[in-house]
């Protein structure tokens, strides 16, 4: 069966429903090319709009998510950071527990986080375990935790860095680090493993 230049996915699909003698008809090819292109465009548009209904696939629809959740829109932030703020807001509903704070923090960081309560001091510490250095959207995380935590509790943040001890244990020297091209500032977030 010859599809004389029929490029539309839906046009080809429609051609499959017709008797074979239409496969060589230029008139039918033209009709199906036109109608198929329209159907392709409609289906693509519906798929794009459907993507905006889910945080993990939304792009231009993030503005709507932020408006609905009362989050200030900042289009200059990377999409993944904006999504993490939305996830955090969605997860941050309910009674505030260390488990809830952990879920909110992990939504921002994407790695393992530990929440350590310190009842006597009326505080808790959010400790980043998997992430080396300071997460790029820490300010957003701080704002989200401030919004959900009880007002009488204070919060501290603990970060994991590459230590000099870990560097020595790896057998690397400062000369090795210089030869690799790692700067002192990059060293604190460099995974030596």
C-alpha positions in Angstrom: 0.0 0.0 0.0 1.5 3.4 -1.0 0.8 6.4 1.2 1.9 9.1 -1.3 3.4 11.5 1.2 0.9 11.0 4.0 2.9 12.1 7.0 0.2 12.5 9.6 0.0 9.7 12.2 -3.8 10.0 12.4 -4.0 10.3 8.6 -2.1 7.0 8.2 -4.3 5.4 10.9 -7.5 6.5 9.1 -6.1 5.2 5.8 -5.9 1.8 7.4 -9.6 1.7 7.9 -10.3 2.4 4.2 -10.4 -0.2 1.3 -6.9 -0.6 -0.2 -7.8 1.1 -3.5 -7.9 4.5 -1.7 -4.2 4.1 -0.9 -3.3 5.4 -4.4 -5.9 8.0 -4.6 -4.4 11.5 -4.5 -7.7 13.0 -3.5 -8.1 10.7 -0.5 -4.4 11.2 0.4 -5.0 15.0 0.4 -8.2 14.7 2.5 -6.6 12.4 5.0 -3.4 14.5 5.2 -5.5 17.5 6.1 -7.8 15.8 8.5 -5.0 13.8 10.0 -2.9 16.9 10.6 -5.8 18.5 12.4 -6.4 15.5 14.6 -2.6 15.2 15.4 -2.7 18.9 16.5 -5.8 18.4 18.6 -4.4 15.3 20.3 -1.1 17.0 21.0 -2.8 20.0 22.5 -5.0 17.8 24.7 -1.9 15.9 25.9 -0.1 19.2 26.7 -3.0 20.5 28.7 -3.3 17.1 30.5 0.4 17.4 31.4 -0.3 20.7 33.2 -2.7 19.0 35.5 0.1 17.0 37.2 2.9 18.7 39.1 5.6 16.2 37.8 4.8 17.1 34.2 3.6 20.7 34.4 5.7 23.4 32.8 3.7 26.5 31.8 0.9 25.3 34.1 3.1 25.7 37.2 1.8 29.3 37.4 -1.7 28.0 38.0 -0.5 25.5 40.6 1.3 28.3 42.4 -1.7 30.7 42.3 -4.0 28.0 43.7 -1.6 27.2 46.5 -0.8 30.8 47.3 2.8 30.5 46.3 4.6 33.5 44.9 5.5 32.8 41.2 9.1 33.3 40.3 9.5 32.3 36.6 13.3 32.8 36.8 13.7 29.7 39.1 14.4 26.4 37.5 11.2 24.3 36.9 12.4 21.5 39.3 12.8 24.1 42.1 9.3 25.5 41.4 7.9 21.9 41.4 9.6 21.1 44.8 7.9 24.2 46.3 4.5 23.0 45.0 5.1 19.4 46.3 6.1 20.8 49.6 3.0 22.9 49.9 0.8 20.0 49.0 2.6 17.6 51.4 2.5 20.3 54.2 -1.1 19.8 55.0 -2.2 18.3 58.3 -0.9 18.0 61.8 2.8 19.0 62.0 5.0 16.1 63.0 8.6 15.3 62.5 7.5 12.9 59.7 5.6 15.7 57.9 8.6 18.1 58.2 10.8 15.3 56.8 8.5 14.7 53.9 8.4 18.5 53.1 12.2 18.8 53.3 12.8 15.7 51.1 10.4 17.2 48.5 12.8 20.1 48.2 16.1 18.3 48.5 15.3 15.1 46.6 17.6 13.2 49.0 17.4 11.8 52.4 16.7 14.2 55.2 16.6 13.6 59.0 14.6 15.7 61.4 16.0 15.7 64.9 13.6 17.0 67.6 15.2 18.8 70.6 12.2 19.1 73.0 14.1 20.8 75.9 15.3 23.5 73.6 11.9 23.9 71.8 13.6 23.3 68.5 14.4 20.8 65.8 17.2 20.3 63.3 16.8 19.5 59.6 19.8 17.5 58.6 20.6 16.9 55.0 22.2 13.5 54.7 22.5 12.7 50.9 23.2 16.3 49.7 26.7 17.6 49.9 26.8 21.3 50.7 23.8 23.7 50.8 20.8 22.8 48.6 20.2 25.4 45.9 16.6 26.2 47.0 17.3 26.3 50.7 15.4 29.7 51.0 12.3 28.1 49.6 12.6 25.2 52.0 13.1 27.5 55.0 9.9 29.5 54.0 7.9 26.3 53.6 9.0 25.0 57.1 8.4 28.4 58.7 4.8 28.2 57.3 4.0 24.7 58.7 6.0 24.5 61.9 4.5 25.6 65.2 5.4 29.2 66.0 7.0 28.3 69.4 9.6 26.0 67.8 12.9 27.2 66.3 14.6 25.3 63.5 18.3 24.7 62.6 19.8 23.3 59.5 22.7 20.9 59.3 24.6 20.2 56.1 27.0 17.5 55.0 30.3 18.5 53.5 33.4 16.8 52.2 35.7 16.9 55.2 39.5 17.0 55.4 39.3 13.7 57.2 37.3 12.1 54.4 39.9 13.5 51.9 42.7 12.0 53.9 40.9 8.7 54.1 40.5 8.6 50.4 44.3 8.8 50.0 44.1 12.1 48.1 46.3 15.1 48.9 45.8 18.8 48.2 48.2 18.5 45.3 45.9 15.8 43.8 42.9 18.0 44.2 44.7 20.9 42.5 45.8 18.6 39.6 42.1 17.4 39.2 41.1 21.1 38.9 38.8 21.2 42.0 38.8 24.6 43.7 38.7 24.9 47.5 35.1 26.2 47.2 34.1 23.2 45.1 35.8 20.8 47.5 33.1 21.1 50.2 30.4 19.8 47.8 32.7 17.3 46.0 31.8 13.6 46.4 35.2 11.9 46.7 33.8 8.4 46.3 
